[in-house]
């Protein structure tokens, strides 16, 4: 199975993309809903949570790991790769690869949690490849709880998105990276508020492309993965709201398995 984990519900956008790009592959998802959000936690705590999430998925049969959480990707990927001998994908690198691939665009905005933006992980990775690019980070701490509450089309959400994006509009960005896997659920609003000329990079889609490409070029790993089209959804706390939003994202009935960490 392909194991995917996130601090809560946002990583289901990655599952949705994976199911679209790799429909035959078995996937197991773990959302740490009891301890969400990770973006407000210390780096030490995020690393500990990420290791526990990874162990949970591996114990249940995952043969590779997708870190569908920007905070955990920016903070814990190194620790995970040192600890576990399986392919591990962070959600940041594929988005960076796409951002630097357009030679005509040099001004990049990144929106994410405070932890992700403050880590400067996107800026460091982008500038290591394209020193000519300008990278502007904008923390958007209210967007995750708005998504978790299901406020995807509320007027209040539109106003908050507009306020967060205003500093990036002033910087005249040409690319906007959605640096949190919750944000694709607000992509339509974000596109309107940032302007149609800005290219939006959806990290859930770039992640799915990256995993598909890796499996194509690594048949030894691909051959170890089950391909029955099955999908399991595990959470550390079962809530009616998570169930509702999960089914909205995936457009299908979802059975949640409760796992105590």
Secondary structure, DSSP 8 states (H G I E B T S, - for coil): -EEEEESSSTTHHHHHHHHHH-TTS-EEEEE-TTT--STTS-HHHHHHHHHHHHHHHHHTT-SEEEE--HHHHHHHHHHHHHH--SEEEEHHHHHHHHHHT-TT--EEEEEE-HHHHHHTHHHHHHHHH-TT-EEEEEE-HHHHHHHHTT-SS-HHHHHHHHHHHHHHHHTT-SEEEE-STTGGGGHHHHHHHH-TTSEEEEHHHHHHHHHHHHHHH-HHHHTTS--S--EEEEESS--HHHHHHHHHHHTS---EEE---
